[in-house]
Amino acid sequence: MEVKIVNLADYPEHIEQVATWVWNEWSKDNGSTLERQIYQVQHALSRDGVPQTFLALKDNTPVGTVALWNNDLGVRQNLRPWLACLFVEKELRGCGIGTALIKHCSSVAKHLGFEKLYLITEHDDYYEKLGWKFIDTAPKKDGGKVKIYLLALSN
């Protein structure tokens, strides 16, 4: 499957699509609005620093996204940068698009001079297959727990 990973800053016509994915997946049930999510995505568009947002295109159609953020977990301000908002259209999951997005984001972070990249997740056994190491569990606002992972970029 031919998928191209691009910087969303170069494809602003897809900002609303990316924001809608992120809002539906993580923000809608937390009381946030789609308008707020669009605003956030609009301000996570850089080409040479953090934050950046990437888009997976298949036949010029958006099929997934990932972001490189300064922080994705307020209680861990000491960790930077973060891989955030990994999303792939449901019918295309398992086709390697998520892996391609993760590798692209990791490569950009390394190119920017970072030696480590972090993420939070509630998933099991996905990121470990890609070299990520579990480092901690943090409390969520709702009382649950979220896992923190680290990827060493120096290799």
Phi, psi and chi 1 to 4 in degrees:
 res  aa     phi    psi   chi1   chi2   chi3   chi4
   1 MET       -  125.2  171.9 -177.2  -53.1      -
   2 GLU   -86.6  112.0 -176.6   70.5   28.4      -
   3 VAL  -127.1  135.2  173.9      -      -      -
   4 LYS  -109.1  132.0  178.0  169.3   68.1  167.7
   5 ILE  -101.0  125.0  -50.1  -65.1      -      -
   6 VAL  -130.8  163.9  -62.6      -      -      -
   7 ASN   -83.4  127.8 -169.3  -47.8      -      -
   8 LEU   -59.9  -25.4 -175.5   59.5      -      -
   9 ALA   -59.5  -27.1      -      -      -      -
  10 ASP   -89.7   -4.4  -62.0  -39.4      -      -
  11 TYR  -135.1   57.9  -67.3   80.3      -      -
  12 PRO   -62.0  -17.5   22.7  -32.3      -      -
  13 GLU   -65.3  -12.7   66.3  -88.0   21.6      -
  14 HIS  -104.4    7.4  -62.5  -56.9      -      -
  15 ILE   -57.7  -46.5  -71.1  171.7      -      -
  16 GLU   -64.2  -37.1 -168.5  167.0  -28.7      -
  17 GLN   -63.4  -47.4  174.8   63.6   68.8      -
  18 VAL   -61.2  -46.0  168.5      -      -      -
  19 ALA   -61.2  -38.5      -      -      -      -
  20 THR   -65.2  -43.1  -59.9      -      -      -
  21 TRP   -57.7  -50.7  -74.3  -27.0      -      -
  22 VAL   -63.8  -44.1  172.4      -      -      -
  23 TRP   -61.8  -47.6 -178.4   69.6      -      -
  24 ASN   -63.3  -37.1  -79.4  -36.4      -      -
  25 GLU   -79.4  -39.5 -165.7   71.0   22.3      -
  26 TRP  -128.5  -23.1  -65.3  -75.2      -      -
  27 SER  -109.9  -28.0  -59.2      -      -      -
  28 LYS   -57.1  -44.4 -178.4  166.2   73.4  172.6
  29 ASP   -79.5   -3.9  -65.3  -26.2      -      -
  30 ASN  -100.2   11.9  -65.2  -26.9      -      -
  31 GLY    85.9    3.5      -      -      -      -
  32 SER   -80.3  160.0 -174.1      -      -      -
  33 THR  -105.0  157.6   64.3      -      -      -
  34 LEU   -62.6  -37.9  178.7   57.0      -      -
  35 GLU   -57.8  -42.2  177.5 -175.2   26.8      -
  36 ARG   -65.6  -39.6 -175.6  174.0 -170.4  -86.2
  37 GLN   -66.4  -40.7 -165.8   64.3   60.0      -
  38 ILE   -60.8  -44.1  -68.6  168.7      -      -
  39 TYR   -58.3  -44.7 -176.3   83.5      -      -
  40 GLN   -63.1  -45.3 -178.4  178.4    8.0      -
  41 VAL   -63.4  -41.0  171.1      -      -      -
  42 GLN   -58.6  -28.2  -72.7  171.4  -29.9      -
  43 HIS  -103.2   18.9  -68.9   87.9      -      -
  44 ALA  -121.7   37.3      -      -      -      -
  45 LEU  -120.1   97.6  -57.9  178.1      -      -
  46 SER  -132.5  165.6  104.8      -      -      -
  47 ARG  -113.2  -12.5  -68.8  177.7 -175.0   85.7
  48 ASP  -138.4   20.7   58.3    0.8      -      -
  49 GLY  -162.5 -158.5      -      -      -      -
  50 VAL  -116.0  131.9  179.1      -      -      -
  51 PRO   -91.2  158.4   32.5  -34.2      -      -
  52 GLN  -138.2  152.1  -68.0 -171.3   45.3      -
  53 THR  -127.0  135.0  -57.6      -      -      -
  54 PHE  -115.9  153.6  -52.8  104.1      -      -
  55 LEU  -131.1  133.8 -177.5   65.5      -      -
  56 ALA   -94.8  126.9      -      -      -      -
  57 LEU  -116.6  131.1  -62.5  172.0      -      -
  58 LYS  -119.3  116.6  178.3  179.2  179.0  -94.7
  59 ASP    53.9   42.8  -59.9  -35.4      -      -
  60 ASN    63.2   15.4  -67.5  -42.5      -      -
  61 THR  -108.3  130.0  -59.8      -      -      -
  62 PRO   -62.9  130.2  -17.8   28.6      -      -
  63 VAL  -128.5   -6.3  -65.1      -      -      -
  64 GLY  -175.2  168.4      -      -      -      -
  65 THR  -152.7  160.7 -170.4      -      -      -
  66 VAL  -156.2  154.9   72.1      -      -      -
  67 ALA  -129.2  153.1      -      -      -      -
  68 LEU  -111.7  111.6  178.8   63.5      -      -
  69 TRP  -117.6  158.3  -74.8   -4.6      -      -
  70 ASN   -66.3  -38.2  -78.9  -53.4      -      -
  71 ASN  -156.0  140.7 -167.9  -81.4      -      -
  72 ASP  -125.5    9.0 -166.4   22.4      -      -
  73 LEU  -149.9  101.0 -175.4   62.2      -      -
  74 GLY   -54.5  -30.5      -      -      -      -
  75 VAL   -80.5   -2.1  -64.9      -      -      -
  76 ARG  -129.2   64.9  -70.4  -57.2  -58.8  -96.2
  77 GLN   -68.7  -13.3  -66.1  -68.3  -44.6      -
  78 ASN   -81.2   -7.9   60.9  -45.7      -      -
  79 LEU  -106.0  137.3  -55.1  177.5      -      -
  80 ARG  -163.7  141.3  175.0  177.1 -171.3  -93.2
  81 PRO   -91.1  179.3   36.2  -36.2      -      -
  82 TRP  -124.1  139.4  -66.4   73.0      -      -
  83 LEU   -83.9  127.5 -177.7  143.1      -      -
  84 ALA  -139.3  159.0      -      -      -      -
  85 CYS    58.6   39.1  -60.8      -      -      -
  86 LEU   -68.5  121.5  176.1   65.2      -      -
  87 PHE  -144.3  135.7  176.8   85.0      -      -
  88 VAL  -132.1  137.8  175.1      -      -      -
  89 GLU   -50.3  135.5  -72.4  -81.8   16.4      -
  90 LYS   -51.8  -44.1 -167.3  167.7  -88.3 -170.3
  91 GLU   -72.2   -9.7   63.5  -86.5    6.3      -
  92 LEU  -111.0    5.3  -67.0  172.2      -      -
  93 ARG   -68.6  144.4  -67.2  177.8 -174.5  167.6
  94 GLY    89.6    3.9      -      -      -      -
  95 CYS  -102.7    4.6  -62.9      -      -      -
  96 GLY    93.0    0.6      -      -      -      -
  97 ILE   -67.9  -43.5  -62.6  168.3      -      -
  98 GLY   -59.9  -43.4      -      -      -      -
  99 THR   -61.6  -43.4  -61.3      -      -      -
 100 ALA   -62.8  -40.9      -      -      -      -
 101 LEU   -64.9  -43.1  -76.6  161.8      -      -
 102 ILE   -62.2  -46.5  -69.1  167.0      -      -
 103 LYS   -63.1  -39.5  -73.1 -178.1  178.5  179.4
 104 HIS   -64.6  -48.3 -176.7   83.1      -      -
 105 CYS   -60.4  -42.5 -171.8      -      -      -
 106 SER   -63.6  -41.3  -58.2      -      -      -
 107 SER   -63.9  -41.9  175.3      -      -      -
 108 VAL   -63.9  -44.1  169.3      -      -      -
 109 ALA   -59.9  -43.3      -      -      -      -
 110 LYS   -63.8  -44.0 -176.5  174.8 -178.6  175.8
 111 HIS   -59.5  -33.3  177.0   75.3      -      -
 112 LEU   -76.7   -3.7  -69.7  172.0      -      -
 113 GLY   100.0    5.1      -      -      -      -
 114 PHE   -80.5  144.4  -65.7  102.5      -      -
 115 GLU   -99.4  -16.0  -64.4  178.9    2.1      -
 116 LYS  -138.2  153.5  -61.1  173.4 -177.3  174.8
 117 LEU  -136.4  141.5 -174.0   59.3      -      -
 118 TYR  -119.9  160.2  -60.0   90.2      -      -
 119 LEU  -155.4  159.8   67.8   80.1      -      -
 120 ILE  -118.2  147.9   54.4  172.1      -      -
 121 THR  -160.6  160.7 -172.6      -      -      -
 122 GLU  -109.8    0.2  -65.4  175.3    0.2      -
 123 HIS   -78.1  153.0  -66.4  -69.7      -      -
 124 ASP  -113.7  141.1  -68.8  -44.3      -      -
 125 ASP    64.2   20.0  -57.7  -37.5      -      -
 126 TYR   -99.1  -56.3  177.7   73.3      -      -
 127 TYR   -71.4  -30.0  -65.9   98.9      -      -
 128 GLU   -57.8  -37.2  -67.7   88.9  -16.9      -
 129 LYS   -64.7  -19.0  -64.3  174.4 -170.2  170.8
 130 LEU  -104.6   12.9  -60.1  172.5      -      -
 131 GLY    95.7    1.6      -      -      -      -
 132 TRP   -75.7  146.5  -67.3   79.5      -      -
 133 LYS  -117.4  130.6  -54.6  -70.6 -176.7 -143.9
 134 PHE   -67.1  131.9  169.7   80.2      -      -
 135 ILE  -123.4  -21.1   60.4  166.1      -      -
 136 ASP  -170.1  164.5 -161.3    3.5      -      -
 137 THR  -120.3  134.0  -58.3      -      -      -
 138 ALA  -121.0  150.3      -      -      -      -
 139 PRO   -75.1  141.7   25.6  -31.3      -      -
 140 LYS   -96.4  164.2  -67.8  175.4   29.1  179.2
 141 LYS   -60.0  -33.2  -70.4  178.6 -175.2  177.1
 142 ASP   -83.6    3.9   66.4    6.0      -      -
 143 GLY    96.2  -11.2      -      -      -      -
 144 GLY   -77.3 -169.9      -      -      -      -
 145 LYS  -126.8  151.7  -61.1  -79.0 -174.3 -179.4
 146 VAL  -131.4  144.0   66.7      -      -      -
 147 LYS   -92.5  139.5  -66.2 -178.7  -75.8 -172.7
 148 ILE  -106.6  132.4  -56.8  172.0      -      -
 149 TYR  -121.4  155.6  -78.3   83.1      -      -
 150 LEU  -127.8  138.0  160.2   75.3      -      -
 151 LEU  -120.8  120.2  179.5   66.6      -      -
 152 ALA   -76.3  125.4      -      -      -      -
 153 LEU   -97.7   -4.3  -58.7  174.6      -      -
 154 SER   -78.6  -12.2   55.5      -      -      -
 155 ASN   -72.4      -  -62.0  -20.9      -      -
